[in-house]
Amino acid sequence: MPVKATGFTILQTPPDPALDIIFVHGLQGHPERTWTFQDAKVSAETEGPRKKKQTTSLCCPFFLGKPRKRSATTDVPQPQAVFWPRDLLGQSGSCAEARIITYGYDSVILGLGEGGPANFSTISEHGQALLQGAARVRREDMNRPLMFIAHSLGGLVVKAVSADVYAPPDQITQYFGSTLY
């Protein structure tokens, strides 16, 4: 299942969840890429090597220092991505009964090279969106314990939920019940 860039993506839902875990990325982050690890060693051990082509410059060797090979193939292991909230945490015995969710929001502050304008939303506005979205995702059981795992700006967005002037404390308690920060 692909992870949505904005909003909530539920990665794991056991039959009777005991806990909700929500991952919130940071500045310039993404709800999947922020929590993904890539290592060529992992790929070599699990998938074996893949063929990779090397190209050659048609220029003389003295312009580039040394010539590159024209079109030979070599065995070069390709990196394998490990999206640890789904691939590792979801497989852990201690989190087998947890519902695991990612939350994405527009955290691009400079629209350079991103194909769109910069985001001018405040941290408080992102916190309000997280609060309202989490209430919709958790509507079946608002009293289930909730844990946020946040990176960088994501921590401030989560903190804004509890300090948000738009949400009175009783609304936060209603939406989140017991919460771990």
C-alpha positions in Angstrom: 0.0 0.0 0.0 1.5 3.4 -1.0 2.0 6.0 1.7 0.1 9.2 1.1 2.2 12.4 1.1 -0.5 14.3 3.1 -3.0 13.0 5.6 -3.0 9.6 7.4 -1.9 6.2 6.1 -2.7 3.2 8.3 0.2 0.8 8.0 -1.0 -1.9 10.4 -4.4 -2.6 12.0 -4.6 -5.6 14.3 -8.1 -7.0 15.1 -8.3 -5.3 18.5 -5.6 -2.6 18.8 -4.3 -1.8 22.2 -2.4 1.3 21.2 -2.2 3.8 18.3 1.2 4.9 17.1 1.3 8.0 14.8 4.6 8.9 13.0 4.9 12.6 12.2 7.8 13.7 9.9 9.8 16.8 10.1 10.8 19.8 8.0 11.0 19.1 4.3 10.2 15.5 5.2 7.8 12.8 3.9 5.7 10.3 5.9 7.6 7.4 4.2 11.0 8.7 3.2 11.7 10.1 6.7 11.4 6.7 8.3 13.1 4.7 5.5 16.6 3.2 5.7 18.5 2.1 2.6 21.6 -0.1 2.8 23.3 -1.9 -0.1 24.5 -4.7 2.3 20.9 -5.6 3.2 20.1 -5.9 -0.5 23.1 -8.1 -1.2 22.2 -10.5 1.6 18.5 -10.8 0.9 18.1 -10.4 -2.9 21.5 -11.0 -4.3 23.4 -8.7 -6.8 21.7 -7.0 -9.7 23.3 -6.0 -13.0 24.2 -2.3 -13.4 25.5 -0.8 -16.6 28.5 1.5 -16.6 28.8 4.1 -19.3 31.7 5.6 -21.1 32.6 9.1 -22.1 33.5 9.4 -25.7 36.0 12.1 -24.7 39.7 11.5 -24.8 41.3 10.2 -21.5 43.4 13.3 -21.0 40.4 15.5 -20.6 38.8 13.4 -17.9 41.9 12.0 -16.2 41.0 8.4 -17.0 38.7 6.6 -19.3 35.5 4.9 -18.2 34.4 1.6 -19.6 31.9 1.7 -22.4 29.1 -0.7 -21.7 30.2 -3.5 -19.4 27.9 -4.9 -16.8 29.0 -5.6 -13.3 27.4 -7.1 -10.2 26.6 -4.2 -8.0 24.2 -4.7 -5.2 21.2 -2.2 -5.3 20.0 -0.7 -2.0 16.9 -2.1 -0.5 14.6 0.2 1.4 13.4 -0.7 4.9 10.4 1.4 6.0 10.9 0.6 9.6 7.4 1.6 11.0 5.9 -1.1 8.7 8.8 -3.5 8.0 10.3 -3.7 11.5 8.0 -2.2 14.1 5.0 -3.9 12.7 6.8 -7.3 13.0 8.0 -6.7 16.5 6.2 -8.7 19.2 5.9 -5.7 21.5 4.0 -3.8 18.8 1.9 -6.6 17.3 -1.2 -5.2 19.0 -0.5 -1.6 17.9 -2.2 0.2 15.1 0.6 2.0 13.2 -0.1 5.2 11.3 1.9 7.8 9.4 0.8 11.4 9.1 2.0 13.6 6.3 1.7 17.4 5.9 3.1 20.0 3.6 6.4 20.9 5.3 8.1 22.5 2.3 9.2 26.0 3.2 10.9 26.9 0.0 9.2 25.9 -3.2 12.4 25.7 -5.1 12.6 22.7 -7.4 9.5 21.2 -5.8 7.2 22.2 -8.6 5.0 24.3 -6.4 4.8 27.3 -4.1 6.2 27.3 -0.6 3.8 26.5 2.2 2.9 29.4 4.5 0.9 27.4 7.1 1.9 27.9 10.7 2.9 25.2 13.1 -0.4 25.8 14.9 -2.4 25.3 11.7 -0.5 22.0 11.1 -1.3 21.0 14.7 -5.0 21.8 14.2 -5.1 19.7 11.1 -3.3 16.8 13.0 -5.8 17.1 15.8 -8.9 17.1 13.6 -7.5 14.3 11.4 -6.5 12.1 14.3 -10.0 12.5 15.7 -11.4 11.1 12.5 -9.0 8.2 12.3 -9.6 7.4 16.0 -13.3 7.8 16.0 -13.9 4.1 16.9 -12.0 4.3 20.2 -10.9 7.8 21.4 -9.8 6.3 24.7 -7.2 4.0 23.2 -3.7 5.1 24.3 -1.9 7.1 21.7 1.9 7.5 21.1 3.4 10.1 18.8 6.8 9.5 17.3 8.0 12.7 15.7 11.0 14.0 13.9 12.2 17.6 14.0 9.4 20.0 13.1 7.0 17.1 13.5 7.6 17.3 17.3 6.6 21.0 17.3 3.4 20.1 15.3 2.5 17.5 17.9 3.3 19.9 20.7 1.1 22.5 19.0 -1.8 20.0 19.4 -1.6 20.2 23.2 -0.9 24.0 23.3 -3.3 24.9 20.5 -5.5 27.9 21.2 -8.1 26.5 18.8 -8.6 23.4 20.9 -9.7 23.6 24.5 -8.1 21.1 26.9 -11.3 19.1 27.2 -11.4 18.7 23.4 -7.8 17.4 23.4 -8.7 14.9 26.1 -11.8 13.9 24.2 -9.8 13.3 21.0 -6.7 11.8 22.4 -7.7 10.3 25.8 -4.3 9.2 27.1 -1.4 10.3 25.1 2.3 9.6 25.2 4.7 12.3 23.9 
